[in-house]
């Protein structure tokens, strides 16, 4: 959902993660302003709610994660490229990019030298070249920036221009993202159709998400 994609650039969160993530923080003037911006764009048909509109050639741009690269050679018949995500000029960092896989070596390891060689290997230029050449990038981009051409055609350099997001993952905070996207998409479409107001949407989404979060906290 576009509003959630944009939120990171404004440092907005839908959970108070600094306080354990027990409360939903959607029904605020900041979130309303952001959703209204997306709503106005949708009304002008500057954005679309259709699935796979970019792949079908019905949208000029799309916001995707690295899984977008999987199978794309077969599914897109036109020339395309990538750019860094749009950001808030007051906070020019990525709201989406971060470390995907972290590696560490135990101080008690009996094979620390071998482990370090492995880490060096996966950050090497040879590994990056092979990974990019292989083609599907499903696990994200290599940290080594030597190879910024995908398939010898698509320039990936734009994806390295922003500083990565620094948010830390906390396994103790219940995961509610998929619930929010499903409910949020449905509610947003109803606002777009005029069957409910933006205030009503945010109030309802806040209550539904808070109820779901309470259930998850109770079961954990």
C-alpha positions as a Markdown table, in Angstrom:
| # | Residue | x | y | z |
|---|---|---|---|---|
| 1 | Unk | 0.0 | 0.0 | 0.0 |
| 2 | Unk | 1.5 | 3.3 | -1.1 |
| 3 | Unk | 0.8 | 5.2 | 2.2 |
| 4 | Unk | 2.8 | 2.6 | 4.2 |
| 5 | Unk | 5.7 | 2.8 | 1.6 |
| 6 | Unk | 5.8 | 6.6 | 1.9 |
| 7 | Unk | 5.5 | 6.6 | 5.7 |
| 8 | Unk | 9.1 | 5.6 | 6.4 |
| 9 | Unk | 10.3 | 8.7 | 4.6 |
| 10 | Unk | 8.4 | 10.8 | 7.1 |
| 11 | Unk | 9.5 | 8.7 | 10.1 |
| 12 | Unk | 6.0 | 7.5 | 10.7 |
| 13 | Unk | 5.3 | 4.1 | 12.2 |
| 14 | Unk | 2.0 | 2.2 | 12.7 |
| 15 | Unk | 3.2 | 0.7 | 16.0 |
| 16 | Unk | 4.8 | 2.4 | 18.9 |
| 17 | Unk | 7.8 | 0.1 | 18.6 |
| 18 | Unk | 9.9 | 2.2 | 21.0 |
| 19 | Unk | 7.3 | 1.2 | 23.7 |
| 20 | Unk | 7.1 | -2.5 | 22.9 |
| 21 | Unk | 4.8 | -2.2 | 19.9 |
| 22 | Unk | 1.6 | -2.7 | 22.0 |
| 23 | Unk | -0.3 | 0.2 | 20.5 |
| 24 | Unk | -1.3 | 1.1 | 17.0 |
| 25 | Unk | -0.5 | 4.7 | 16.0 |
| 26 | Unk | -2.5 | 5.1 | 12.8 |
| 27 | Unk | -5.3 | 7.5 | 13.7 |
| 28 | Unk | -3.3 | 10.7 | 13.8 |
| 29 | Unk | -3.2 | 14.0 | 11.8 |
| 30 | Unk | 0.2 | 12.9 | 10.4 |
| 31 | Unk | -1.1 | 9.7 | 9.0 |
| 32 | Unk | -4.3 | 11.4 | 7.8 |
| 33 | Unk | -2.2 | 13.9 | 5.8 |
| 34 | Unk | -0.2 | 11.1 | 4.3 |
| 35 | Unk | -3.3 | 9.1 | 3.3 |
| 36 | Unk | -4.9 | 12.2 | 1.9 |
| 37 | Unk | -1.9 | 12.8 | -0.3 |
| 38 | Unk | -2.2 | 9.3 | -1.7 |
| 39 | Unk | -6.0 | 9.6 | -2.0 |
| 40 | Unk | -5.7 | 12.8 | -4.1 |
| 41 | Unk | -3.1 | 11.2 | -6.4 |
| 42 | Unk | -5.4 | 8.1 | -6.8 |
| 43 | Unk | -8.4 | 10.4 | -7.7 |
| 44 | Unk | -6.3 | 12.0 | -10.4 |
| 45 | Unk | -5.3 | 8.5 | -11.6 |
| 46 | Unk | -1.6 | 9.4 | -11.0 |
| 47 | Unk | -1.4 | 6.1 | -9.2 |
| 48 | Unk | -3.4 | 2.9 | -9.7 |
| 49 | Unk | -4.8 | 0.2 | -7.4 |
| 50 | Unk | -4.6 | -2.4 | -10.1 |
| 51 | Unk | -2.4 | -5.4 | -9.4 |
| 52 | Unk | 0.7 | -5.9 | -11.7 |
| 53 | Unk | -0.1 | -2.7 | -13.6 |
| 54 | Unk | 3.5 | -2.0 | -14.3 |
| 55 | Unk | 4.2 | -5.5 | -15.7 |
| 56 | Unk | 1.2 | -5.1 | -18.0 |
| 57 | Unk | 2.5 | -1.8 | -19.3 |
| 58 | Unk | -0.4 | 0.2 | -17.6 |
| 59 | Unk | 1.7 | 2.1 | -15.2 |
| 60 | Unk | 4.8 | 4.2 | -15.7 |
| 61 | Unk | 6.5 | 3.2 | -12.4 |
| 62 | Unk | 6.1 | 0.8 | -9.5 |
| 63 | Unk | 7.5 | 0.4 | -6.0 |
| 64 | Unk | 8.7 | -3.2 | -5.4 |
| 65 | Unk | 11.1 | -5.2 | -3.3 |
| 66 | Unk | 13.9 | -7.4 | -4.6 |
| 67 | Unk | 11.5 | -10.3 | -5.3 |
| 68 | Unk | 10.4 | -8.3 | -8.3 |
| 69 | Unk | 13.5 | -9.5 | -10.2 |
| 70 | Unk | 12.4 | -13.1 | -10.0 |
| 71 | Unk | 11.1 | -14.1 | -13.3 |
| 72 | Unk | 11.0 | -10.6 | -14.6 |
| 73 | Unk | 12.9 | -11.4 | -17.8 |
| 74 | Unk | 10.0 | -13.5 | -18.9 |
| 75 | Unk | 7.2 | -11.2 | -17.8 |
| 76 | Unk | 8.2 | -7.8 | -19.1 |
| 77 | Unk | 8.5 | -7.2 | -22.8 |
| 78 | Unk | 9.6 | -3.5 | -22.8 |
| 79 | Unk | 12.8 | -1.7 | -21.8 |
| 80 | Unk | 12.8 | -0.7 | -18.1 |
| 81 | Unk | 15.2 | 0.6 | -15.4 |
| 82 | Unk | 15.4 | 1.3 | -11.7 |
| 83 | Unk | 15.8 | 4.5 | -9.5 |
| 84 | Unk | 16.1 | 5.1 | -5.8 |
| 85 | Unk | 12.8 | 5.5 | -4.0 |
| 86 | Unk | 11.3 | 8.9 | -3.7 |
| 87 | Unk | 12.1 | 10.4 | -0.2 |
| 88 | Unk | 11.2 | 13.3 | 2.0 |
| 89 | Unk | 13.9 | 16.0 | 1.3 |
| 90 | Unk | 14.0 | 16.6 | 5.1 |
| 91 | Unk | 14.9 | 13.0 | 5.7 |
| 92 | Unk | 16.8 | 11.7 | 2.6 |
| 93 | Unk | 17.4 | 8.1 | 3.7 |
| 94 | Unk | 15.8 | 4.9 | 2.6 |
| 95 | Unk | 12.6 | 3.8 | 4.2 |
| 96 | Unk | 12.9 | 0.3 | 2.8 |
| 97 | Unk | 16.5 | -0.8 | 2.3 |
| 98 | Unk | 18.4 | -2.5 | 5.1 |
| 99 | Unk | 20.6 | -5.4 | 5.9 |
| 100 | Unk | 18.9 | -8.6 | 4.7 |
| 101 | Unk | 21.4 | -11.2 | 6.1 |
| 102 | Unk | 23.7 | -10.7 | 9.0 |
| 103 | Unk | 26.7 | -12.9 | 9.7 |
| 104 | Unk | 28.6 | -13.1 | 13.0 |
| 105 | Unk | 31.4 | -15.3 | 14.4 |
| 106 | Unk | 31.2 | -16.6 | 18.0 |
| 107 | Unk | 34.1 | -15.7 | 20.2 |
| 108 | Unk | 34.1 | -19.4 | 21.2 |
| 109 | Unk | 34.2 | -20.7 | 17.7 |
| 110 | Unk | 37.0 | -23.2 | 16.9 |
| 111 | Unk | 36.8 | -22.3 | 13.2 |
| 112 | Unk | 36.9 | -18.5 | 13.4 |
| 113 | Unk | 39.5 | -18.2 | 10.6 |
| 114 | Unk | 37.4 | -20.3 | 8.2 |
| 115 | Unk | 34.2 | -18.4 | 9.1 |
| 116 | Unk | 36.0 | -15.1 | 8.4 |
| 117 | Unk | 37.1 | -16.4 | 5.0 |
| 118 | Unk | 33.5 | -17.2 | 4.3 |
| 119 | Unk | 32.3 | -13.7 | 5.2 |
| 120 | Unk | 35.1 | -12.2 | 3.1 |
| 121 | Unk | 34.1 | -14.4 | 0.2 |
| 122 | Unk | 30.4 | -13.4 | 0.1 |
| 123 | Unk | 31.4 | -9.7 | 0.2 |
| 124 | Unk | 34.0 | -10.1 | -2.5 |
| 125 | Unk | 33.9 | -8.8 | -6.1 |
| 126 | Unk | 33.9 | -12.4 | -7.5 |
| 127 | Unk | 30.8 | -13.3 | -5.5 |
| 128 | Unk | 29.0 | -10.1 | -6.5 |
| 129 | Unk | 29.7 | -10.7 | -10.1 |
| 130 | Unk | 28.4 | -14.3 | -10.0 |
| 131 | Unk | 25.4 | -13.3 | -8.0 |
| 132 | Unk | 24.3 | -10.5 | -10.3 |
| 133 | Unk | 25.1 | -12.5 | -13.4 |
| 134 | Unk | 22.9 | -15.4 | -12.0 |
| 135 | Unk | 20.1 | -13.0 | -12.4 |
| 136 | Unk | 17.2 | -13.1 | -10.0 |
| 137 | Unk | 18.4 | -11.1 | -6.9 |
| 138 | Unk | 15.7 | -12.6 | -4.7 |
| 139 | Unk | 17.8 | -12.2 | -1.6 |
| 140 | Unk | 18.5 | -8.6 | -2.2 |
| 141 | Unk | 21.5 | -6.7 | -3.6 |
| 142 | Unk | 25.2 | -7.6 | -2.9 |
| 143 | Unk | 27.0 | -5.3 | -0.5 |
| 144 | Unk | 29.9 | -5.1 | -3.0 |
| 145 | Unk | 29.0 | -2.3 | -5.4 |
| 146 | Unk | 31.3 | -3.5 | -8.2 |
| 147 | Unk | 28.5 | -4.8 | -10.4 |
| 148 | Unk | 25.7 | -2.3 | -10.9 |
| 149 | Unk | 24.4 | -3.7 | -14.2 |
| 150 | Unk | 21.8 | -6.5 | -14.1 |
| 151 | Unk | 21.8 | -8.7 | -17.1 |
| 152 | Unk | 24.3 | -6.3 | -18.7 |
| 153 | Unk | 21.5 | -3.9 | -19.3 |
| 154 | Unk | 19.6 | -2.6 | -16.2 |
| 155 | Unk | 21.6 | 0.0 | -14.2 |
| 156 | Unk | 21.2 | -0.7 | -10.5 |
| 157 | Unk | 23.3 | 2.2 | -9.2 |
| 158 | Unk | 20.2 | 4.1 | -8.1 |
| 159 | Unk | 19.5 | 1.5 | -5.5 |
| 160 | Unk | 22.8 | 2.2 | -3.7 |
| 161 | Unk | 22.3 | 6.0 | -3.4 |
| 162 | Unk | 20.4 | 6.2 | -0.2 |
| 163 | Unk | 21.6 | 5.4 | 3.3 |
| 164 | Unk | 19.9 | 2.2 | 4.6 |
| 165 | Unk | 17.1 | 2.3 | 7.1 |
| 166 | Unk | 18.5 | 1.8 | 10.7 |
| 167 | Unk | 15.4 | 0.3 | 12.3 |
| 168 | Unk | 16.2 | -2.8 | 14.4 |
| 169 | Unk | 14.1 | -6.0 | 14.2 |
| 170 | Unk | 12.6 | -7.0 | 17.5 |
| 171 | Unk | 11.2 | -10.5 | 17.6 |
| 172 | Unk | 9.2 | -9.7 | 20.7 |
| 173 | Unk | 7.0 | -7.2 | 18.8 |
| 174 | Unk | 4.0 | -9.0 | 17.1 |
| 175 | Unk | 4.1 | -9.0 | 13.3 |
| 176 | Unk | 0.9 | -7.2 | 12.0 |
| 177 | Unk | 2.1 | -6.0 | 8.6 |
| 178 | Unk | 0.1 | -8.4 | 6.4 |
| 179 | Unk | -3.1 | -7.7 | 8.4 |
| 180 | Unk | -2.7 | -4.0 | 8.0 |
| 181 | Unk | -2.0 | -4.2 | 4.3 |
| 182 | Unk | -5.1 | -6.4 | 3.7 |
| 183 | Unk | -7.4 | -4.3 | 5.8 |
| 184 | Unk | -5.8 | -1.0 | 4.7 |
| 185 | Unk | -6.2 | -1.7 | 1.0 |
| 186 | Unk | -9.8 | -2.6 | 1.4 |
| 187 | Unk | -10.6 | 0.4 | 3.5 |
| 188 | Unk | -8.7 | 2.8 | 1.2 |
| 189 | Unk | -10.7 | 1.6 | -1.9 |
| 190 | Unk | -13.9 | 2.3 | 0.0 |
| 191 | Unk | -12.7 | 5.9 | 0.6 |
| 192 | Unk | -11.7 | 6.2 | -3.1 |
| 193 | Unk | -15.2 | 5.1 | -4.1 |
| 194 | Unk | -16.7 | 7.6 | -1.7 |
| 195 | Unk | -18.5 | 5.1 | 0.6 |
| 196 | Unk | -16.6 | 6.3 | 3.7 |
| 197 | Unk | -14.6 | 9.2 | 4.8 |
| 198 | Unk | -10.9 | 9.3 | 5.5 |
| 199 | Unk | -11.5 | 10.0 | 9.1 |
| 200 | Unk | -13.8 | 7.0 | 9.3 |
| 201 | Unk | -11.3 | 4.8 | 7.5 |
| 202 | Unk | -8.4 | 5.7 | 9.9 |
| 203 | Unk | -10.6 | 5.3 | 13.0 |
| 204 | Unk | -11.9 | 1.9 | 11.8 |
| 205 | Unk | -8.4 | 0.7 | 10.8 |
| 206 | Unk | -7.0 | 1.8 | 14.1 |
| 207 | Unk | -9.6 | -0.2 | 16.0 |
| 208 | Unk | -9.3 | -3.3 | 13.9 |
| 209 | Unk | -5.5 | -3.3 | 14.0 |
| 210 | Unk | -5.5 | -2.7 | 17.7 |
| 211 | Unk | -7.8 | -5.6 | 18.3 |
| 212 | Unk | -5.7 | -7.9 | 16.1 |
| 213 | Unk | -2.5 | -6.7 | 17.9 |
| 214 | Unk | -4.2 | -7.5 | 21.3 |
| 215 | Unk | -5.0 | -11.0 | 20.1 |
| 216 | Unk | -1.4 | -11.5 | 19.0 |
| 217 | Unk | 0.0 | -10.2 | 22.3 |
| 218 | Unk | -2.3 | -12.6 | 24.2 |
| 219 | Unk | -1.2 | -15.6 | 22.2 |
| 220 | Unk | 2.5 | -14.9 | 22.4 |
